[in-house]
Amino acid sequence: MKKNTFLLSSLLFVSVLVSCNKKKMTEVVEVPLPTVQEKITIGNPNDVKASEGSFQLEKLPFTYDALAPDLSAITLESHYGKHYLNFTNNLNKAVLGTELENLTIEEVLKKLDINDPVIRNNAGGYYNHGLYFKCIDSKKTGEPKDTLASTITKDFGSFSNFKTSFKDAATKQFGSGWLWLVVDKTGVLQLTTTQNQDNPLMPNAPVVGFHGTPILGIDLWEHAYFIDYQYKKKIYIDAFFNHINWNVVSENYQATFKK
């Protein structure tokens, strides 16, 4: 009886299989496309607020999509509203109740204990990103003018030489870090690179170049460009250079003589 049952089951299975195979040969089964697509909503930079504390975000004078297609809205929102915000909130938390709480960010950087990674990384990240966002513009502003223009010509030979040197140094920076245009202690403009969230204001931070006062910085971490350009960092550097706000960089340069 068990043998007959097994044989009947086997014949039924073969029959069904043959029937299915015939159906597959004669019918085209269409897989429907998804009926609901994910929508990406881009916010407003004015809605991004840091936690209560000594340090607040540098306000963006343009919307997230204002630099597209050079820098996409998604990249800017992530960079400004997440990375920069995170450094700001972490710094406020780290300095709360300490002697650093009521100092300016420049004073904090100059007093940093290089062995305190929490304050070092977040203070650096806060300062670095603030300068980065302050020095970019939705418009393509061309070249620097007046005193800054003449100083760049004096210290680099020409603006064209500076542009080539800037892009070359940024492209060669290995791993996560920053390239800076700094005014060194003698008043000369120099290009300097740092790793991670270090910067040339940190007296004990290792730099390739000179310590000094940064007047322009480009973020070379992947979060600044990977969504738009993936591994093509050089194209990002070109795009960034198109949007440098030379009026702000000039103001930063002039401010170094007032300290």
Order of alpha helices (4+ residues) and beta strands (2+ residues): alpha-alpha-alpha-alpha-alpha-alpha-alpha-beta-beta-beta-alpha-alpha-alpha
